[in-house]
Amino acid sequence: MHKVALLKLLFVMANGVGSFAALFMHRHFGLTDAGLATTVALMITSYLAGNLLGGQLTGRVGSRALLLVCSVGALLALLAGLVLASPIAIAMVLLFMFSAGAITPLFSVMAAQAAPPGDHVGAFAYLHLASNAGGVLLFVVGSLLLSWQSQYLLWFNAAICLVCLVASAVLTLPAPEHVPDERVTQRSARRAPIPVVVILAGAMFFVLSLLDGQREYQFPLWLAALGIGDAARLFGMAGIVNGLLVIALTRPLIVLTRRWSAMSNLALAAICYGIGFGAYAFVDTWLTILLLVGIWTLSEIIGITYMAALIARYAPKSRQGLLFSLIPVVQAGAKVLCVAIAVPMLDSLGFNATWAVFGSTGVVFGVTCLLLGRGRAGSPTDVSNSR
């Protein structure tokens, strides 16, 4: 499991282009307004398409083969993006995002294979920790490089991709279990209905992901417009704070919120998103900006944790793999929609009013869900026992 976690950390660090999408595309290619929004949306869409393909290939292609192919594709795309001119270079960035997306589902599969018997929760918690550790390291290095020259970030990503390629070739990876082919049983299992509570929670999680999408488009552009410092460094600092808080607060926050149902916690996450992002309409100092990062980080932790716990508790085992694979799809689709909504709002209303609209939406949605759906997901004991 340690080797899987190490690979996850490295591959997260290799995706600096995606993590700094709006700022990087603005500085490296000079994109602005609608052109920038369209390109960022295409980057997210490319990542989503790769994720869907990777989810289909994980059961058909060996882990090492998929890692090597995607690593080579990502490395070549980055190198081509460095030497070629726009718009071909932009196409290479999109190819890199596709390769990064194709790798992502594989880590969940390898974590499940490497997990000790009866300790899948511990294995996935370790994987999540590695992901956030990689994100923190990326924001530390990436924000500094991007504040100097945008191509430095590309060179850094290419170097880490090369490390990923070598590590994928030499590390011992968990071997997949060979299960007899029972096609009739599998077809019957696929027809198992998905409980209504899971569908409702999925709809709530989509709204949470829509609110969270502000951090990747609107938030960095707002930092640049404030004029209180270098936007790349400020955005990087916010990312570092977010990653450190995820690492430090996940366990105590889950212990604190476990007394409530999963659906109530999803509603609470919406309220925290509304407060955390909506309050940016009224602040312009760096200290208050970081304090609000802490509030919407709570939403991130609560949302992903209880969505996964609810699926594990209520969804049929035959459908859980499908539902877990849809989580990044829902997140990516919501982010694309967030960008599509934010662009005209920013043009017509400006940053402060847009923050207020998104914030009010989160609070109203969360309070409404608390009033209408309180307790429908079951008792908190059920969810905690499933963990």
C-alpha positions in Angstrom: 0.0 0.0 0.0 2.9 2.3 0.7 4.0 2.1 -3.0 0.5 2.8 -4.2 0.4 5.9 -2.0 3.8 7.0 -3.2 2.7 6.7 -6.8 -0.5 8.7 -6.0 1.5 11.5 -4.4 3.8 11.7 -7.5 1.0 11.7 -10.0 -0.8 14.4 -8.1 2.4 16.5 -8.1 2.7 16.0 -11.9 -0.7 17.7 -12.6 0.3 21.2 -11.9 -1.2 22.4 -15.2 -4.6 21.2 -14.0 -4.3 22.5 -10.5 -3.3 26.0 -11.7 -5.5 25.8 -14.8 -7.0 29.3 -15.0 -3.8 31.1 -13.9 -1.5 29.0 -16.1 -3.6 29.3 -19.2 -3.9 33.0 -18.7 -0.2 33.6 -18.2 1.3 31.1 -20.6 -1.1 31.6 -23.5 -2.5 35.1 -22.8 -6.1 33.8 -22.7 -8.8 36.0 -21.1 -12.5 36.1 -20.5 -14.5 33.7 -22.7 -11.5 32.2 -24.3 -10.0 31.4 -20.9 -13.3 30.0 -19.6 -13.7 27.8 -22.7 -10.2 26.4 -22.5 -10.5 25.6 -18.7 -13.8 23.9 -19.4 -12.1 21.9 -22.2 -9.4 20.9 -19.8 -11.9 19.6 -17.3 -13.8 17.8 -20.0 -10.6 16.2 -21.2 -9.8 15.0 -17.7 -13.4 13.7 -17.4 -13.2 11.8 -20.7 -9.9 10.2 -19.6 -11.4 9.3 -16.3 -14.3 7.5 -18.0 -11.9 5.6 -20.3 -9.6 4.7 -17.4 -12.5 3.4 -15.4 -13.3 1.0 -18.3 -9.7 -0.1 -18.8 -8.7 -0.8 -15.2 -10.4 -4.2 -15.4 -9.0 -5.1 -18.8 -5.5 -3.7 -18.9 -2.8 -4.5 -16.3 -2.0 -1.8 -13.8 1.6 -1.4 -14.8 0.7 -1.2 -18.6 -1.9 1.5 -18.0 0.4 3.5 -15.8 3.3 3.3 -18.3 1.2 4.2 -21.3 -0.5 7.1 -19.6 2.8 8.4 -18.1 4.5 8.3 -21.5 1.5 10.1 -23.1 1.5 12.8 -20.4 5.2 13.3 -20.6 5.2 13.6 -24.4 2.2 16.0 -24.3 4.0 18.3 -21.8 7.2 18.3 -23.8 5.3 19.1 -27.0 3.5 21.9 -25.2 6.9 23.4 -24.4 8.2 23.5 -27.9 5.1 23.9 -30.1 3.2 27.1 -30.7 -0.5 27.8 -29.8 -3.1 26.5 -30.6 -1.2 23.1 -31.0 0.4 23.6 -27.6 -3.1 24.1 -26.1 -4.2 20.8 -27.7 -1.1 19.1 -26.1 -2.3 20.5 -22.7 -5.7 18.9 -23.3 -4.0 15.6 -24.2 -2.0 15.8 -20.9 -5.3 16.3 -19.0 -6.8 13.3 -20.8 -3.8 11.1 -19.8 -4.0 12.4 -16.2 -7.7 11.5 -16.0 -7.2 8.0 -17.4 -4.7 7.2 -14.6 -7.0 8.4 -11.7 -9.4 5.5 -11.3 -6.5 3.0 -11.3 -5.3 4.2 -7.9 -8.6 3.3 -6.3 -8.4 -0.2 -7.9 -4.8 -0.7 -6.7 -5.7 0.6 -3.2 -8.5 -2.0 -3.0 -6.1 -4.7 -4.1 -3.4 -3.7 -1.7 -5.6 -3.2 1.3 -5.2 -5.5 4.3 -8.2 -7.9 4.8 -11.0 -5.9 6.4 -9.2 -2.6 6.3 -10.3 -1.0 3.1 -11.2 2.2 4.9 -7.7 2.5 6.3 -6.2 2.0 2.8 -8.4 4.6 1.2 -7.7 7.0 4.0 -4.0 6.5 3.4 -4.6 7.1 -0.3 -6.5 10.3 0.4 -3.7 11.5 2.7 -1.1 10.9 0.0 -3.3 12.8 -2.5 -3.5 15.8 -0.2 0.2 15.6 0.7 1.0 15.7 -3.0 -1.3 18.6 -3.5 0.4 20.6 -0.8 3.8 20.0 -2.2 2.5 20.9 -5.7 1.1 24.2 -4.5 4.3 25.1 -2.6 6.6 24.5 -5.7 4.0 25.2 -8.4 2.9 28.6 -7.1 6.5 29.7 -6.8 7.4 28.5 -10.3 4.3 30.0 -11.9 5.1 33.4 -10.2 8.4 33.4 -12.0 7.7 32.0 -15.5 4.8 29.8 -16.7 7.1 27.5 -18.6 8.9 26.6 -15.4 5.7 24.9 -14.2 5.6 22.9 -17.4 9.2 21.8 -17.0 8.6 20.8 -13.4 5.5 18.8 -14.4 7.5 17.1 -17.2 10.3 16.2 -14.7 7.8 14.7 -12.2 6.1 12.8 -15.1 9.5 11.2 -15.9 9.8 10.2 -12.2 6.3 8.7 -12.4 7.3 6.8 -15.5 10.4 5.3 -13.8 8.5 4.5 -10.6 5.7 2.8 -12.5 8.2 0.6 -14.2 10.3 -0.5 -11.2 7.9 -0.5 -8.2 6.1 -3.8 -7.3 2.4 -3.2 -7.8 -0.5 -5.1 -6.3 -1.7 -8.0 -8.5 -5.4 -8.2 -9.4 -7.4 -11.0 -8.1 -8.6 -13.5 -10.7 -12.4 -14.1 -10.3 -14.2 -16.7 -12.4 -16.4 -15.3 -15.1 -20.0 -15.5 -14.1 -21.7 -13.4 -16.8 -25.3 -14.4 -16.0 -24.8 -13.4 -12.3 -23.1 -10.2 -13.3 -26.0 -9.2 -15.6 -28.5 -9.9 -12.8 -26.4 -7.8 -10.4 -26.3 -4.9 -12.7 -30.1 -4.7 -12.6 -30.1 -4.2 -8.8 -31.9 -1.0 -8.1 -30.1 2.0 -6.7 -31.9 3.2 -3.5 -33.7 6.5 -3.7 -31.6 7.9 -0.8 -28.4 7.3 -2.8 -29.9 9.1 -5.8 -31.0 12.1 -3.7 -27.5 12.2 -2.1 -26.0 12.2 -5.5 -28.0 15.2 -6.5 -26.9 17.0 -3.3 -23.3 16.1 -4.0 -23.6 17.5 -7.5 -24.7 20.9 -6.0 -21.8 20.7 -3.5 -19.4 20.1 -6.4 -20.9 23.0 -8.3 -20.3 25.3 -5.3 -16.8 23.9 -4.9 -16.0 24.7 -8.5 -15.6 28.4 -7.6 -12.2 27.7 -6.2 -10.7 26.7 -9.6 -12.0 29.5 -11.8 -13.6 32.4 -9.9 -11.3 32.3 -6.9 -7.9 32.7 -8.6 -9.2 35.4 -11.0 -10.7 37.3 -8.0 -7.3 37.1 -6.2 -5.7 38.7 -9.3 -8.3 41.4 -9.4 -7.9 42.3 -5.7 -4.4 43.6 -6.3 -3.2 42.7 -2.8 -0.2 40.6 -4.1 0.9 38.1 -6.7 -2.2 36.0 -7.6 -0.2 32.8 -8.2 1.5 33.0 -4.8 -1.8 33.8 -3.1 -3.6 31.0 -4.8 -0.8 28.7 -4.0 -0.9 29.7 -0.3 -4.7 29.1 -0.2 -4.1 25.6 -1.7 -1.4 24.8 0.9 -3.8 25.9 3.7 -6.6 23.8 2.2 -4.4 20.7 1.8 -2.9 21.0 5.4 -6.4 21.4 6.9 -7.7 18.4 5.0 -4.8 16.3 6.4 -5.2 17.7 9.9 -9.0 17.9 10.3 -10.4 14.9 8.5 -10.4 12.5 11.4 -11.5 14.9 14.2 -14.2 16.4 12.0 -15.7 13.0 11.1 -15.7 12.1 14.8 -17.6 15.3 15.5 -20.1 15.0 12.7 -20.8 11.3 13.0 -23.7 11.9 15.4 -25.7 13.2 12.5 -27.0 11.4 9.4 -25.1 11.4 6.1 -27.8 13.5 4.4 -27.7 16.1 7.2 -24.0 16.3 6.9 -24.3 16.9 3.1 -26.7 19.7 3.8 -24.2 21.1 6.4 -21.5 21.0 3.8 -23.7 23.1 1.5 -24.2 25.7 4.2 -20.4 25.9 4.9 -19.7 26.3 1.2 -22.3 29.1 1.1 -20.7 30.9 4.1 -17.1 30.3 3.1 -17.4 31.5 -0.5 -20.2 34.0 -0.1 -18.3 35.9 2.5 -15.7 36.8 -0.1 -18.1 39.5 -1.2 -17.3 41.4 1.9 -13.6 40.9 2.5 -10.4 42.0 0.8 -7.6 41.1 3.3 -5.3 38.1 3.1 -6.0 37.0 6.7 -9.8 36.9 6.3 -9.4 35.1 2.9 -7.4 32.3 4.6 -9.9 32.1 7.4 -12.7 31.5 4.9 -10.5 28.9 3.2 -10.8 27.0 6.4 -14.6 27.2 6.3 -15.1 25.8 2.8 -12.4 23.2 3.5 -14.8 21.7 6.1 -17.4 21.4 3.3 -14.9 19.5 1.1 -14.1 17.0 3.9 -17.7 16.4 4.9 -19.0 16.2 1.4 -16.7 13.5 0.0 -16.5 11.5 3.2 -20.3 11.2 3.8 -21.1 10.7 0.1 -18.8 7.7 0.1 -20.1 6.4 3.4 -23.7 6.7 2.3 -22.9 4.7 -0.9 -21.1 2.0 1.1 -24.0 1.8 3.6 -27.0 1.8 1.3 -26.0 0.9 -2.3 -26.0 -2.8 -3.5 -22.5 -4.2 -3.5 -22.9 -5.0 -7.2 -23.4 -1.3 -7.9 -21.0 0.3 -5.5 -18.0 0.2 -8.0 -20.1 2.0 -10.6 -21.3 4.6 -8.1 -17.8 5.3 -6.7 -16.4 5.7 -10.2 -19.1 8.3 -10.8 -17.9 10.6 -8.0 -15.1 12.3 -10.0 -17.4 12.4 -13.0 -20.0 14.3 -11.0 -17.3 16.6 -9.7 -15.9 17.4 -13.1 -19.3 17.9 -14.7 -20.3 20.3 -11.9 -17.1 22.3 -12.3 -17.7 22.7 -16.1 -21.2 24.0 -15.3 -19.8 26.3 -12.6 -17.5 27.9 -15.1 -20.4 28.2 -17.6 -22.5 30.0 -15.0 -19.8 32.2 -13.6 -18.6 33.7 -16.8 -21.8 35.7 -17.7 -22.4 36.5 -14.0 -19.0 38.0 -13.6 -19.4 40.0 -16.8 -22.8 41.4 -15.7 -22.6 41.5 -11.9 -18.9 41.5 -11.0 -17.1 39.5 -8.4 -18.8 40.7 -5.2 -22.4 40.1 -6.4 -21.4 36.7 -7.9 -19.9 35.6 -4.6 -23.1 36.7 -2.9 -25.3 34.8 -5.3 -23.3 31.6 -5.0 -23.1 32.0 -1.2 -26.8 32.6 -0.8 -27.6 29.6 -3.0 -25.4 27.3 -0.8 -27.0 28.4 2.4 -30.6 28.3 1.2 -30.0 24.9 -0.4 -28.4 23.5 2.7 -31.1 24.8 5.1 -33.9 23.5 2.7 -32.3 20.0 2.6 -32.0 20.0 6.4 -35.7 20.8 6.7 -37.0 18.4 4.0 -34.6 15.5 4.3 -33.5 15.3 7.9 -32.9 11.8 8.9 -33.8 10.2 5.6 -30.4 8.7 5.1 -30.6 6.7 8.3 -29.1 7.1 11.7 -25.5 8.2 12.1 -24.8 4.9 13.8 -25.6 3.0 10.6 -23.1 5.1 8.6 -20.3 4.9 11.2 -20.8 1.1 11.4 -20.4 0.8 7.7 -17.1 2.4 8.0 
